[in-house]
Amino acid sequence: MPKVYSARLILKVLRKAGFIKVSQKGSHIKLKGIREGRILTVIVPNHKTIAKGTFQSILEQSEMTSSEFEQYV
């Protein structure tokens, strides 16, 4: 697992997981998806590299584990 991901890769994985882009404000992209019957909102900063802590926050917002994320990569 790489230590740093790009926003492009994260968005690609989230789309594969069923999330759709609903809006963008500046460099932040908002996606929504349904997991286990609940609507989730995920905010992804559109940067070339995403910090480790920000990546962890994205995983928490999307209720995905790092191994689930890796399956879509």
ABEGO torsion letter per residue (X at the ends): XBABBBAAAAAAAAAAAGBBBABBBEABBBBBBBBGGBBBBBBBBBBABBBAAAAAAAAAAAGBBAAAAAAAX
